[in-house]
């Protein structure tokens, strides 16, 4: 799984775009650990990033 770079300090991870296949919604602080406890997706904060992901 690749790291998602975002300009947001908090992101939501659901594990999948389809809720039937994901995990419970969690809010992740990208300035601290930045890793989802369910699926291990990693998010990194970059305030200069042009496009953000959730």
C-alpha positions in Angstrom: 0.0 0.0 0.0 1.4 3.4 -0.9 1.5 6.4 1.4 -1.1 9.0 0.7 0.3 12.6 0.9 -2.3 15.2 2.0 -2.6 18.8 2.9 -5.1 18.0 5.6 -4.1 17.5 9.2 -6.9 15.0 9.7 -8.2 12.4 7.3 -10.9 9.7 7.4 -10.0 6.1 6.6 -12.7 3.6 5.8 -10.5 0.9 4.2 -12.4 0.9 1.0 -14.5 3.3 -1.1 -17.3 0.6 -0.9 -18.5 0.5 2.8 -19.4 -3.1 2.4 -15.8 -4.1 2.1 -14.1 -1.5 4.4 -13.7 -1.1 8.2 -15.2 1.2 10.7 -14.6 4.9 9.9 -11.6 6.3 11.8 -10.1 9.8 11.9 -6.3 9.9 11.5 -4.1 12.8 12.6 -1.6 13.1 9.7 0.8 15.1 11.8 1.4 12.3 14.3 1.4 8.6 13.5 -0.7 8.9 10.3 -1.3 5.1 10.1 -4.8 3.5 10.1 -5.1 0.9 13.0 -7.3 -1.3 10.8 -5.8 -1.5 7.4 -2.3 0.1 8.0 -2.8 2.7 5.3 -0.3 5.5 5.9 -1.0 9.2 5.5 1.6 11.9 5.5 1.0 15.6 6.0 2.4 18.1 3.5 0.9 21.6 3.6 2.2 22.3 0.1 0.3 19.4 -1.5 -2.0 20.5 -4.2 -4.5 17.7 -4.1 -5.8 16.0 -0.9 -7.2 12.5 -0.4 -9.6 11.1 2.2 
